[in-house]
Structures are given as C-alpha cells and as structure tokens.
Amino acid sequence: MHRAKRYVAAACLVAVSTTRLSAQGFDGVIQFVSYENESHPDTMTQITKGSKIRFEGLGEQDGAIIMDGNTSLILVTDQKMYMTLPPDLGSKEAADHGAKHHGVATKTGKMENIAGIPCEDWHYKGMDEDGKAEEGEVCIAKGAGLMINRLSGGIAAKFFTAAGQEFGDALKNGGGIMKVTNNGKLSLVAVKAKSTSVPDAMFVAPAGYTKLQIPGMGGPHKP
C-alpha cells in the first residue's frame, strides 16, 4: 500500500477500461498530496465527470492523463502532443503484483472527514514489493476520492486488492481513497475537494495537438 504516488502513476499508465462505466459519485476536483518523497511532497489533481477522469501532476513534464470508458490518452502540454494507450497495457504487471503480495484489510469501525468528505478507515497488513512487512490505514469514501477502479476498469485496482475480497469489493462498488498511511507515516491524503461542473473539453486532446505514435503501439515514432 505504500509508495502511493508510484501506484497511482502505474494505475494511470495502465488504465483503460474495457467497458463503459456509468456516471456515479463525486463530480469535480480533488487535490492530493503524496509524501512518497519525504523531502519534497508532490501535489496531484484528479478531475472527474461521470465516467471521465483526468489526472494532472503525475510526472515532471507538464501534462495530463485522461480516461473515459475504453479510451485513454496522455497529454504532453509543453510539446502540444498526445498519445493513446492500448486497453491491456499493464494487466500482466497488475496480475503479477496481486499474485505476489498477499495481505488483509479489515474495517476499523472508525470514520474520518477529509477535505470535507466522510470516509471509512480500513487497517491493512501485508508486504511491499521488496518483501518487507507493511501495515497501515486506508480511508475509503463512497463515490469520491482516488477512484482506482474507475481509472482502469479493474486493472489498476489489482495493485490494491491483494488486501482481500471485501476491500476489493469496496473499491469496485464506488469506493475512492482519501488517505493512506503506511508504517505510521502519512503517504497520501486529499487536501481539497470541490464539487463542480466540469466542461467536456477537459477530457479530450485540445485542438492543434499532434498524435504521438509510440514504437510497438501502433506505428512509428513521430517527434
């Protein structure tokens, strides 16, 4: 569960839903802070509208990752380019992660209010990718927060569902992550949430952007 931003980035980079998701839950903007790099916390923003989701602040380059149903693309803003991702990218890595990293997560019975949104605490135990023991808490909100399952139609959710069926079902049923602590340290937290109407233009490549073909993903590279 630790290294939250790495998992979020992995979630986005592998994320393409194979089925169109229905509109549900929170529509608007949620800002998160990741403390994976303790000396330099990172800020990332999730923008949602129905099944559409946009992430900003996940890399050093200026840009965004956008998902809507079976469509997923990456915007490279400073170069005015975009690229699309195949639907099965990352599925094997997610499955391998789930097979290797078993754990358990259970409800604590406690509720929190984070960025104005109520969420339910889960306590988890398991091991990280290096085989070291980890233990912490995840606060899950209904229909809001970091929408792991909506990001990828289930592919990216497998990075988190090794903690058990009940926890996995909570994510599949519209649960979003509002806060993660690992081994006593805060790893990820939502710091601001604003429910608002978001224009559809936020979820498509802007006019004038050039499509970038990645070698091995449908054509030659176009610089």
CORTAWO-V444570 format. One record per backbone hydrogen bond with DSSP energy under -0.5 kcal/mol. CO is the residue of the C=O (numbers start at 0). NH is the residue of the N-H. Records with the same first field share a line. If there is no record, write none. Layout:
CO: NH ; NH
This chain:
2: 6
3: 7
4: 8
5: 9
6: 10
7: 11
8: 12
9: 13
11: 14
13: 15
26: 195
27: 47
28: 193
29: 45
30: 190 ; 191
31: 43
32: 188
33: 41
35: 37
36: 39
41: 33
43: 31
44: 55
45: 29
46: 53
47: 27
48: 51
50: 68
51: 48
52: 66
53: 46
54: 64
55: 44
61: 76 ; 77
62: 56
63: 74
64: 54
65: 72
66: 52
67: 70
68: 16
70: 67
71: 84
72: 65
73: 82
74: 63 ; 76
75: 78 ; 79 ; 80
76: 79
79: 209
80: 75
81: 211
82: 73
85: 88
87: 90
89: 93
90: 94
91: 95
92: 96
93: 97
94: 98
95: 99
96: 100
99: 101
103: 124
105: 122
109: 120
111: 113 ; 118
113: 116
116: 113
118: 111
119: 139
120: 107 ; 108
121: 137
122: 105
123: 135
124: 103
125: 133
127: 130
131: 127
133: 125
134: 182
135: 123
136: 180
137: 121 ; 139
138: 177 ; 178
139: 119
140: 142 ; 175
142: 25
144: 146
145: 147 ; 176
146: 150
147: 151
148: 152 ; 153
151: 154
153: 157
154: 157
155: 158
156: 159 ; 160
159: 162
160: 163
161: 102
162: 104
163: 167
164: 168
165: 169
166: 170
167: 171
168: 172
169: 174
170: 173
173: 142
175: 140 ; 177
176: 145
177: 189
178: 138
179: 186 ; 187
180: 136
181: 184
184: 181
186: 34
187: 179
188: 32
191: 30
193: 28 ; 195
198: 201
199: 202
200: 203
205: 208
209: 81
210: 212
212: 221
213: 216 ; 218
220: 222
